Amino acid sequence: MIKSSKIYFFDTGVLNAIRKELGIEISGSSLRSGKLFESFIINEIYRNNHYHEWSYSLYHWRTKNGEEVDLVLNKNKMSHPIALEIKMTTEVIEDDLKGLIAFKNEEKKARLICVCNTPKNYMVEGVEIINWKDIFSML
């Protein structure tokens, strides 16, 4: 496992300003829209964690092979972590879940969630696929 920082800006507008992309339209399927969506979800979880006093610690997880999980939530050493993969897509494919499956190999009792734009929540290989609007009520 590799320890490294991952920086998220508190506002996606700030990120767009720094990258000089304020006037550029956001495409629904672009890499840029995916990164902005990921930042938005993580920021909202961070805000809700603080506001509702959920007491989660928030982490990014990555292996030396490049498998990663966008966000890991954990309350303490006795609780089981929640691993989140965040995708802009409406249809999750198997490749989208590789990081979560790798995480499960290290943390057997982890809850695995893929947050996306799916119209209907469902399960795939032990991973909960949920609409992004539902994540805040599920934590």
Rosetta constraint file for C-alpha pairs under 8 A:
AtomPair CA 1 CA 61 HARMONIC 7.72 0.50
AtomPair CA 1 CA 62 HARMONIC 6.03 0.50
AtomPair CA 1 CA 63 HARMONIC 4.22 0.50
AtomPair CA 1 CA 64 HARMONIC 5.66 0.50
AtomPair CA 2 CA 61 HARMONIC 7.75 0.50
AtomPair CA 2 CA 62 HARMONIC 5.86 0.50
AtomPair CA 2 CA 63 HARMONIC 5.50 0.50
AtomPair CA 2 CA 64 HARMONIC 5.73 0.50
AtomPair CA 3 CA 61 HARMONIC 7.80 0.50
AtomPair CA 3 CA 62 HARMONIC 7.54 0.50
AtomPair CA 5 CA 60 HARMONIC 7.87 0.50
AtomPair CA 6 CA 60 HARMONIC 6.97 0.50
AtomPair CA 8 CA 39 HARMONIC 6.10 0.50
AtomPair CA 8 CA 42 HARMONIC 8.00 0.50
AtomPair CA 8 CA 43 HARMONIC 7.64 0.50
AtomPair CA 9 CA 14 HARMONIC 6.80 0.50
AtomPair CA 9 CA 15 HARMONIC 6.20 0.50
AtomPair CA 9 CA 39 HARMONIC 7.22 0.50
AtomPair CA 9 CA 43 HARMONIC 7.95 0.50
AtomPair CA 10 CA 14 HARMONIC 7.61 0.50
AtomPair CA 10 CA 43 HARMONIC 6.25 0.50
AtomPair CA 11 CA 15 HARMONIC 6.79 0.50
AtomPair CA 11 CA 40 HARMONIC 7.46 0.50
AtomPair CA 11 CA 43 HARMONIC 7.69 0.50
AtomPair CA 12 CA 16 HARMONIC 6.23 0.50
AtomPair CA 12 CA 36 HARMONIC 6.19 0.50
AtomPair CA 12 CA 39 HARMONIC 6.79 0.50
AtomPair CA 12 CA 40 HARMONIC 6.60 0.50
AtomPair CA 13 CA 17 HARMONIC 6.12 0.50
AtomPair CA 13 CA 22 HARMONIC 7.33 0.50
AtomPair CA 14 CA 18 HARMONIC 6.16 0.50
AtomPair CA 15 CA 19 HARMONIC 6.24 0.50
AtomPair CA 16 CA 20 HARMONIC 5.96 0.50
AtomPair CA 16 CA 21 HARMONIC 4.85 0.50
AtomPair CA 16 CA 22 HARMONIC 5.25 0.50
AtomPair CA 17 CA 21 HARMONIC 5.99 0.50
AtomPair CA 17 CA 22 HARMONIC 5.50 0.50
AtomPair CA 26 CA 30 HARMONIC 7.69 0.50
AtomPair CA 26 CA 32 HARMONIC 7.41 0.50
AtomPair CA 26 CA 33 HARMONIC 5.99 0.50
AtomPair CA 27 CA 32 HARMONIC 7.88 0.50
AtomPair CA 27 CA 33 HARMONIC 6.25 0.50
AtomPair CA 28 CA 33 HARMONIC 6.16 0.50
AtomPair CA 28 CA 88 HARMONIC 7.82 0.50
AtomPair CA 29 CA 33 HARMONIC 6.60 0.50
AtomPair CA 29 CA 34 HARMONIC 7.27 0.50
AtomPair CA 29 CA 88 HARMONIC 7.36 0.50
AtomPair CA 29 CA 89 HARMONIC 7.43 0.50
AtomPair CA 30 CA 34 HARMONIC 6.42 0.50
AtomPair CA 31 CA 35 HARMONIC 6.30 0.50
AtomPair CA 32 CA 36 HARMONIC 6.20 0.50
AtomPair CA 33 CA 37 HARMONIC 5.99 0.50
AtomPair CA 33 CA 88 HARMONIC 7.39 0.50
AtomPair CA 34 CA 38 HARMONIC 6.12 0.50
AtomPair CA 34 CA 87 HARMONIC 6.51 0.50
AtomPair CA 34 CA 88 HARMONIC 5.23 0.50
AtomPair CA 35 CA 39 HARMONIC 6.19 0.50
AtomPair CA 36 CA 40 HARMONIC 6.08 0.50
AtomPair CA 37 CA 41 HARMONIC 6.21 0.50
AtomPair CA 37 CA 86 HARMONIC 7.85 0.50
AtomPair CA 37 CA 87 HARMONIC 7.66 0.50
AtomPair CA 37 CA 88 HARMONIC 6.40 0.50
AtomPair CA 38 CA 42 HARMONIC 6.18 0.50
AtomPair CA 38 CA 70 HARMONIC 7.92 0.50
AtomPair CA 38 CA 86 HARMONIC 5.73 0.50
AtomPair CA 38 CA 87 HARMONIC 7.10 0.50
AtomPair CA 38 CA 88 HARMONIC 7.81 0.50
AtomPair CA 39 CA 43 HARMONIC 5.99 0.50
AtomPair CA 40 CA 44 HARMONIC 6.16 0.50
AtomPair CA 41 CA 45 HARMONIC 6.19 0.50
AtomPair CA 41 CA 86 HARMONIC 7.72 0.50
AtomPair CA 41 CA 132 HARMONIC 7.67 0.50
AtomPair CA 42 CA 46 HARMONIC 6.07 0.50
AtomPair CA 42 CA 71 HARMONIC 7.41 0.50
AtomPair CA 43 CA 47 HARMONIC 6.12 0.50
AtomPair CA 44 CA 48 HARMONIC 6.03 0.50
AtomPair CA 45 CA 49 HARMONIC 5.85 0.50
AtomPair CA 45 CA 136 HARMONIC 7.05 0.50
AtomPair CA 46 CA 50 HARMONIC 6.36 0.50
AtomPair CA 46 CA 58 HARMONIC 7.79 0.50
AtomPair CA 47 CA 51 HARMONIC 6.02 0.50
AtomPair CA 48 CA 52 HARMONIC 5.65 0.50
AtomPair CA 48 CA 53 HARMONIC 7.73 0.50
AtomPair CA 48 CA 54 HARMONIC 7.81 0.50
AtomPair CA 48 CA 136 HARMONIC 7.51 0.50
AtomPair CA 49 CA 53 HARMONIC 5.57 0.50
AtomPair CA 49 CA 54 HARMONIC 4.96 0.50
AtomPair CA 49 CA 55 HARMONIC 6.45 0.50
AtomPair CA 49 CA 56 HARMONIC 6.55 0.50
AtomPair CA 50 CA 54 HARMONIC 6.80 0.50
AtomPair CA 50 CA 55 HARMONIC 7.36 0.50
AtomPair CA 55 CA 75 HARMONIC 5.86 0.50
AtomPair CA 56 CA 73 HARMONIC 5.62 0.50
AtomPair CA 56 CA 74 HARMONIC 5.16 0.50
AtomPair CA 56 CA 75 HARMONIC 4.50 0.50
AtomPair CA 56 CA 76 HARMONIC 7.91 0.50
AtomPair CA 57 CA 72 HARMONIC 7.98 0.50
AtomPair CA 57 CA 73 HARMONIC 5.62 0.50
AtomPair CA 57 CA 74 HARMONIC 5.29 0.50
AtomPair CA 57 CA 75 HARMONIC 5.97 0.50
AtomPair CA 57 CA 76 HARMONIC 8.00 0.50
AtomPair CA 58 CA 71 HARMONIC 6.59 0.50
AtomPair CA 58 CA 72 HARMONIC 5.70 0.50
AtomPair CA 58 CA 73 HARMONIC 4.92 0.50
AtomPair CA 58 CA 74 HARMONIC 6.86 0.50
AtomPair CA 59 CA 71 HARMONIC 5.56 0.50
AtomPair CA 59 CA 72 HARMONIC 4.93 0.50
AtomPair CA 59 CA 73 HARMONIC 6.54 0.50
AtomPair CA 60 CA 68 HARMONIC 7.68 0.50
AtomPair CA 60 CA 69 HARMONIC 6.30 0.50
AtomPair CA 60 CA 70 HARMONIC 5.57 0.50
AtomPair CA 60 CA 71 HARMONIC 4.92 0.50
AtomPair CA 60 CA 72 HARMONIC 6.00 0.50
AtomPair CA 61 CA 68 HARMONIC 5.41 0.50
AtomPair CA 61 CA 69 HARMONIC 5.19 0.50
AtomPair CA 61 CA 70 HARMONIC 6.85 0.50
AtomPair CA 61 CA 71 HARMONIC 7.01 0.50
AtomPair CA 61 CA 72 HARMONIC 6.96 0.50
AtomPair CA 62 CA 66 HARMONIC 6.19 0.50
AtomPair CA 62 CA 67 HARMONIC 5.57 0.50
AtomPair CA 62 CA 68 HARMONIC 4.08 0.50
AtomPair CA 62 CA 69 HARMONIC 6.45 0.50
AtomPair CA 63 CA 67 HARMONIC 5.35 0.50
AtomPair CA 63 CA 68 HARMONIC 6.37 0.50
AtomPair CA 67 CA 98 HARMONIC 6.92 0.50
AtomPair CA 67 CA 99 HARMONIC 4.88 0.50
AtomPair CA 67 CA 102 HARMONIC 7.03 0.50
AtomPair CA 68 CA 99 HARMONIC 4.70 0.50
AtomPair CA 68 CA 100 HARMONIC 7.45 0.50
AtomPair CA 68 CA 103 HARMONIC 7.91 0.50
AtomPair CA 69 CA 83 HARMONIC 6.63 0.50
AtomPair CA 69 CA 84 HARMONIC 6.32 0.50
AtomPair CA 69 CA 85 HARMONIC 5.60 0.50
AtomPair CA 69 CA 99 HARMONIC 5.32 0.50
AtomPair CA 69 CA 100 HARMONIC 6.07 0.50
AtomPair CA 69 CA 103 HARMONIC 7.43 0.50
AtomPair CA 70 CA 83 HARMONIC 7.77 0.50
AtomPair CA 70 CA 84 HARMONIC 5.97 0.50
AtomPair CA 70 CA 85 HARMONIC 5.16 0.50
AtomPair CA 70 CA 86 HARMONIC 6.49 0.50
AtomPair CA 71 CA 83 HARMONIC 5.97 0.50
AtomPair CA 71 CA 84 HARMONIC 5.09 0.50
AtomPair CA 71 CA 85 HARMONIC 6.73 0.50
AtomPair CA 72 CA 81 HARMONIC 6.54 0.50
AtomPair CA 72 CA 82 HARMONIC 5.60 0.50
AtomPair CA 72 CA 83 HARMONIC 4.47 0.50
AtomPair CA 72 CA 84 HARMONIC 6.11 0.50
AtomPair CA 73 CA 81 HARMONIC 5.60 0.50
AtomPair CA 73 CA 82 HARMONIC 5.05 0.50
AtomPair CA 73 CA 83 HARMONIC 6.46 0.50
AtomPair CA 74 CA 79 HARMONIC 6.76 0.50
AtomPair CA 74 CA 80 HARMONIC 6.72 0.50
AtomPair CA 74 CA 81 HARMONIC 4.68 0.50
AtomPair CA 74 CA 82 HARMONIC 6.47 0.50
AtomPair CA 75 CA 79 HARMONIC 6.17 0.50
AtomPair CA 75 CA 81 HARMONIC 7.62 0.50
AtomPair CA 80 CA 109 HARMONIC 6.05 0.50
AtomPair CA 80 CA 110 HARMONIC 5.40 0.50
AtomPair CA 80 CA 111 HARMONIC 7.30 0.50
AtomPair CA 81 CA 107 HARMONIC 7.74 0.50
AtomPair CA 81 CA 109 HARMONIC 7.65 0.50
AtomPair CA 81 CA 110 HARMONIC 4.97 0.50
AtomPair CA 81 CA 111 HARMONIC 6.39 0.50
AtomPair CA 82 CA 110 HARMONIC 5.62 0.50
AtomPair CA 82 CA 111 HARMONIC 4.68 0.50
AtomPair CA 82 CA 112 HARMONIC 6.03 0.50
AtomPair CA 82 CA 113 HARMONIC 7.41 0.50
AtomPair CA 83 CA 100 HARMONIC 6.76 0.50
AtomPair CA 83 CA 103 HARMONIC 7.70 0.50
AtomPair CA 83 CA 110 HARMONIC 6.82 0.50
AtomPair CA 83 CA 111 HARMONIC 6.14 0.50
AtomPair CA 83 CA 112 HARMONIC 5.01 0.50
AtomPair CA 83 CA 113 HARMONIC 6.13 0.50
AtomPair CA 84 CA 100 HARMONIC 7.51 0.50
AtomPair CA 84 CA 112 HARMONIC 6.27 0.50
AtomPair CA 84 CA 113 HARMONIC 4.90 0.50
AtomPair CA 84 CA 114 HARMONIC 5.64 0.50
AtomPair CA 84 CA 115 HARMONIC 6.79 0.50
AtomPair CA 85 CA 96 HARMONIC 7.95 0.50
AtomPair CA 85 CA 97 HARMONIC 7.46 0.50
AtomPair CA 85 CA 99 HARMONIC 7.78 0.50
AtomPair CA 85 CA 100 HARMONIC 6.98 0.50
AtomPair CA 85 CA 113 HARMONIC 6.37 0.50
AtomPair CA 85 CA 114 HARMONIC 4.67 0.50
AtomPair CA 85 CA 115 HARMONIC 6.09 0.50
AtomPair CA 86 CA 114 HARMONIC 5.81 0.50
AtomPair CA 86 CA 115 HARMONIC 4.80 0.50
AtomPair CA 86 CA 116 HARMONIC 6.00 0.50
AtomPair CA 87 CA 92 HARMONIC 7.84 0.50
AtomPair CA 87 CA 96 HARMONIC 7.82 0.50
AtomPair CA 87 CA 114 HARMONIC 7.19 0.50
AtomPair CA 87 CA 115 HARMONIC 6.20 0.50
AtomPair CA 87 CA 116 HARMONIC 4.87 0.50
AtomPair CA 87 CA 117 HARMONIC 7.60 0.50
AtomPair CA 88 CA 116 HARMONIC 5.43 0.50
AtomPair CA 88 CA 117 HARMONIC 6.11 0.50
AtomPair CA 89 CA 116 HARMONIC 5.90 0.50
AtomPair CA 89 CA 117 HARMONIC 5.70 0.50
AtomPair CA 89 CA 118 HARMONIC 7.26 0.50
AtomPair CA 90 CA 116 HARMONIC 6.30 0.50
AtomPair CA 90 CA 117 HARMONIC 4.51 0.50
AtomPair CA 90 CA 118 HARMONIC 4.32 0.50
AtomPair CA 90 CA 119 HARMONIC 7.06 0.50
AtomPair CA 91 CA 117 HARMONIC 7.76 0.50
AtomPair CA 91 CA 118 HARMONIC 6.28 0.50
AtomPair CA 92 CA 96 HARMONIC 6.29 0.50
AtomPair CA 92 CA 116 HARMONIC 7.89 0.50
AtomPair CA 92 CA 129 HARMONIC 7.82 0.50
AtomPair CA 93 CA 97 HARMONIC 7.30 0.50
AtomPair CA 94 CA 98 HARMONIC 7.03 0.50
AtomPair CA 97 CA 101 HARMONIC 6.27 0.50
AtomPair CA 97 CA 114 HARMONIC 7.58 0.50
AtomPair CA 97 CA 127 HARMONIC 7.93 0.50
AtomPair CA 98 CA 102 HARMONIC 6.18 0.50
AtomPair CA 99 CA 103 HARMONIC 6.14 0.50
AtomPair CA 100 CA 104 HARMONIC 6.19 0.50
AtomPair CA 100 CA 112 HARMONIC 6.34 0.50
AtomPair CA 100 CA 113 HARMONIC 7.97 0.50
AtomPair CA 100 CA 127 HARMONIC 7.87 0.50
AtomPair CA 101 CA 105 HARMONIC 6.50 0.50
AtomPair CA 102 CA 106 HARMONIC 7.00 0.50
AtomPair CA 103 CA 107 HARMONIC 6.04 0.50
AtomPair CA 104 CA 108 HARMONIC 5.13 0.50
AtomPair CA 104 CA 109 HARMONIC 7.32 0.50
AtomPair CA 104 CA 110 HARMONIC 6.23 0.50
AtomPair CA 104 CA 112 HARMONIC 7.72 0.50
AtomPair CA 111 CA 127 HARMONIC 7.70 0.50
AtomPair CA 112 CA 126 HARMONIC 7.10 0.50
AtomPair CA 112 CA 127 HARMONIC 4.96 0.50
AtomPair CA 112 CA 128 HARMONIC 6.21 0.50
AtomPair CA 113 CA 127 HARMONIC 5.48 0.50
AtomPair CA 113 CA 128 HARMONIC 4.65 0.50
AtomPair CA 113 CA 129 HARMONIC 5.97 0.50
AtomPair CA 113 CA 130 HARMONIC 7.16 0.50
AtomPair CA 114 CA 127 HARMONIC 6.83 0.50
AtomPair CA 114 CA 128 HARMONIC 6.06 0.50
AtomPair CA 114 CA 129 HARMONIC 4.82 0.50
AtomPair CA 114 CA 130 HARMONIC 6.24 0.50
AtomPair CA 115 CA 129 HARMONIC 6.21 0.50
AtomPair CA 115 CA 130 HARMONIC 5.22 0.50
AtomPair CA 115 CA 131 HARMONIC 5.88 0.50
AtomPair CA 115 CA 132 HARMONIC 5.18 0.50
AtomPair CA 115 CA 135 HARMONIC 7.18 0.50
AtomPair CA 116 CA 129 HARMONIC 7.25 0.50
AtomPair CA 116 CA 130 HARMONIC 6.22 0.50
AtomPair CA 116 CA 131 HARMONIC 5.22 0.50
AtomPair CA 116 CA 132 HARMONIC 5.34 0.50
AtomPair CA 117 CA 130 HARMONIC 7.66 0.50
AtomPair CA 117 CA 131 HARMONIC 5.11 0.50
AtomPair CA 117 CA 132 HARMONIC 6.15 0.50
AtomPair CA 118 CA 129 HARMONIC 7.53 0.50
AtomPair CA 118 CA 130 HARMONIC 6.48 0.50
AtomPair CA 118 CA 131 HARMONIC 5.13 0.50
AtomPair CA 119 CA 131 HARMONIC 6.49 0.50
AtomPair CA 120 CA 130 HARMONIC 7.13 0.50
AtomPair CA 120 CA 131 HARMONIC 6.92 0.50
AtomPair CA 121 CA 128 HARMONIC 7.39 0.50
AtomPair CA 121 CA 129 HARMONIC 5.53 0.50
AtomPair CA 121 CA 130 HARMONIC 4.55 0.50
AtomPair CA 121 CA 131 HARMONIC 6.29 0.50
AtomPair CA 122 CA 128 HARMONIC 6.08 0.50
AtomPair CA 122 CA 129 HARMONIC 5.27 0.50
AtomPair CA 122 CA 130 HARMONIC 6.73 0.50
AtomPair CA 123 CA 127 HARMONIC 5.49 0.50
AtomPair CA 123 CA 128 HARMONIC 4.66 0.50
AtomPair CA 123 CA 129 HARMONIC 5.69 0.50
AtomPair CA 124 CA 128 HARMONIC 6.66 0.50
AtomPair CA 124 CA 129 HARMONIC 7.19 0.50
AtomPair CA 130 CA 134 HARMONIC 6.70 0.50
AtomPair CA 130 CA 135 HARMONIC 7.18 0.50
AtomPair CA 131 CA 135 HARMONIC 7.17 0.50
AtomPair CA 134 CA 138 HARMONIC 6.44 0.50
AtomPair CA 135 CA 139 HARMONIC 6.48 0.50
